[in-house]
Amino acid sequence: MLSEGISVIKVRDVLLVTVPADPDDETVSLMQAKVLEAMEHRQAKGLVLDISMVETLDSFFARTVVETERMVGMMGGRTVVAGMRPSVAITVTQLGLTLGAALSALNVDRALDLLQQPKTKGAK
């Protein structure tokens, strides 16, 4: 996989990453590093991980999403996972994987709207 193909763009005051269909471990790790660097330099208040192209989600990818969500939270942002396919949701559930405290949205538009809402008391 061409891990250089991962781009982190700023939309509104949020970072947006579209994850490729079948990311390998190197790509997932690079994505995390780029997100954290962009959080620092672009002063974003959140992250949208668009996984609408992803067909399978393994435990390494799920763990990296959880770690990234925690790190983004420590930097003052919130994370939304957008566009999860039904087959991926089924697999995640059957394997007992979680995405930590990451929020979820049906698509990127809804994810962006969700991040524009103020944090509720007690929410991460």
N, C-alpha and C positions, 0 to 999 in steps of 0.2 A: 504494500500500500504506500502511496506517496504521502508521507506524513507532512510534507511541506504544504500540502493542499488544505490543511486546517487553517481557517482564517477566523479571527475574532473581530467583529465589526461593532461599532457603537451605533445604536438606534435609540433616538431620544436620549435618555441618560442610562441606558441599559446595554450590556454586552450581549451580542447574539452569536451563537456558534451553531452551525449546521453540521451535524455529525454524518460522515459518509456511511453508506449502506452496510459495509462489513468492516468496521475498524479493527485493526490489529492492536496488540498491547502497546506497541511503540506509538501508534497514532493517538491512542487514548491518553497515554502519559504526556505526549507533546501537547495535546489539547489542554490538559490540566495546567501545564507550565505556562502556556500562552494566556490562558484565562487569568491566572494569578498576576502575571506581569501586566496585563491590560487593566485589571482592577486597580492596580497601583497607579499606573501612568494616566489612565483616562478618567479616573475618579467616578466610576460608575456606581450606581446604587443597586444594581442587580445583574443577574445573568439568566438568559434564556438558552437552554440546551434544546435545540430542535433535533429530535431523534426520529422524525417522520420517515426518513429513508432507511433507518435501521431495521433489519429483518430479524436479527437475533441479538440477544443481550446476554453476555456471559457474566460469571461472577466477578471477574477482574474489572470489567466495564462498570458493573453495578457498584462495586466497592470504590472505584475511582470517582464515580458520580457523588457518592456519599462523602468521600474525603473532600472533594472539590466544594460541595455545598457547605461543609463545615468551615473550610478555609475562607470561602466567600463571606460566610456569616461573620467570621472573626474580623473580616475587613469591612464590616458594616453593611453588607449586601444580602439580598435574598436570591434564591435560585428557584427557577421554574423549569421543569422538564415538560416540553411541549411535543405534541404530535405522536404519542406512543400508539403504535398499531395494536389492534386487538390481539393478534397472535403473540406479540411481545408481552403484552399485559398478562396473557394466560401463562406464558412461560415463566415470567417473573414470579407470579403467584404460585405456580406449581413447584418451583424450585425454592420457594421461601425467601427469595431475595427482597430487599427493601431499598428504597432510594433515600433513606434517612428522612430528614426534615424538609427535603425539597418539595415544593408545591408542584402541582401538575395542572396542565391545561390541554384542552383539545387541540389547539393550534397556536401558532406564534402570535396572531392578533390577540387572542384571549390572554396569552401569557404576558404580553406587553401591557394590556389593560390591567391585569392582576397586579403587576409590579408598580403601576401608577397609583394604586390604592394605598392609603396609609397603613402602616403596620398596626395590627390590633394588639391590645395590651396582652402581653404574655406570649405573643407569636414571635417566631424567629424571623 
